[in-house]
Structure formats: C-alpha cells, structure tokens
Amino acid sequence: MSLSIIKWNVEWARSGSRRATEIVRRVENLRPDVACITEAGGALISYGHTITSTEDYGYRPVNGRRKVQLWSRDPWTDVDTVGNPELPAGRFVRGVTSTPLGEITVLGLCIPWKDAHVHSGRRNRERWEDHAAHLRALARVLSTAPRQRLIVLGDFNQTIPRMRALHEMYDLLMQALCSLQVATAGAIDGLASLLIDHVCHTDDLVSRDLTPIENLDAAGRPLSDHVGMLVRWEASSCNACVGWTRPVPPISTVVDNWCGFLFRRNPIRRGFP
C-alpha cells in the first residue's frame, strides 16, 4: 500500500480558467490521495473533500481566494484553521483524513515571503517579520503535533538547504522542522533549481518517489510560477530506522560549491532512500 500527495502553488489560478483547467487535469490524471494547493483562486477539484485556511490573510479579499487548500478523497475531521494564536492569519489549515495507509494528520502552510506587508497589504511590517513570526509559532504547533502519520507541506518560501534566506530565518525553519524529515530537500531529478515548496513527514512514513509536475502547458505558456510535486510514501517496516537521518545528496549539479559547503554545515533530515 502507498500514499500519494500532490503539493502545488498555482499562483491564484481561478476556477474555470485556462490555467486552472489544465492544472486540475494534471492533478486528476495523477490520482493523488491528498492534495495541498497554495494560492488557490477558488475551489479547483470539484469532487472529494476540501478544507481551507481562512479568507483573511491581511491583503484585500478576492472572492474565493485562499492561501491554502487541502483536498482528500475522504472526509476531513479535527479541522483547525488557527494552529496557534501567533500564526499570521489565513495561512494554515490542519485536518485528519483516511488514506491507504490509515488516518493521516495533514498540516497545510503558506509561510509569508520576506516582504509580506512591507510594501503592500498592511504596510506595517519590517522585512522578514511575518516570516519569522510564522516559523516561531509553527515550532509551537509542531511541538504538540502527532509523532506518527503526520505530513506538513506547503509553500515555505525558503529553499532547503539555504540559498538566499537570512541565516536567522533558515535556523528558525530548521528548528521548527527538527522532528520531521523533508522529502523535497536538495536536488530533485528533473528540476534545475531547489524548491521553496516542501513536503515534510514523520519517520514512520518512507518517501519513495518524487515526481515534478511541469508548470508549462503544451503551448509553452505558464500554468504557475511554481512547479508541482507528487510524493509517494509507504509505511516504514523498520522500527530501528525511526529517527535515522542522512544529509541531502550532493547538489553540485544545480548550485555552486559555496552552497554545497553551506549545506554541509547545515545538514537536514530527508526521507529514506
């Protein structure tokens, strides 16, 4: 038995639009059990069950827009759109759903980018302020989250390992994710750059396959400014492996030696081979 999840930031693709229609077609063709759609322009997948973050994320409301949507073939229970009072609003949703591997707790996130509410929106923040606040609050959420059958995914607005984020922000991210493995860290076959959209999980889940979803249509027109990602898991059959870590594979094919050196100073957790 395996579990498949899609993560995709669709850059506010509106329901029924050319972009949304093609995105939904690709998602449905891959037949995921769960999907996390960030920056959704409306309800995209018409069947199954969807939960969303709250509408107000600090910018002018646009009908139907949500920073995070979680979709499942089966109903959601224990739905939470707050997580922690210190989390910036409108960027978090959590639920429990049935999957081929049993019940899974899923946390969907859209961590603010460095200039959130700096030059637009409320215009009352310093650079990285909301990003840091989100990571500190996320660490509190994850400290009380289940230790098994947990998946945390979304738009993290940071690469793993670090490329452009401040060292302080990367450290906050690593502290928040310290109990999880990051399936999408490092170089991924078929992609020329590191991701800022990530899929993390507890040790009892083994990530087996990572498949990028192209963000151009057949005519070469953009579907989104982010690629999608399909991740497949199996349940771990090796209790002794729980807690095992390894560094991300060499990333010299997509980043320079400086970043490789930086990565060796900042090892992260990733799924089993």
Secondary structure, 3 states (H helix, E strand, C coil): CCEEEEEEECCCCCCCCHHHHHHHHHHHHHCCCEEEEEEECCCCCCCCEEEECCCCCCCCCCCCCEEEEEEECCCEEEEECCCCCCCCCCCEEEEEEEECCEEEEEEEEECCCCCCCCCCCCCCCCCCHHHHHHHHHHHHHHHCCCCCCEEEEEECCCCCCCCCCCHHHHHHHHHHCCCCEECCCCCCCCCCCCCCEEEEECCCEEEEEEEEECCECCCCCECCCCCEEEEEEEECCCHHHCCCCCCCCCCCCCCCHHHHHHHHHCCCCCCCC
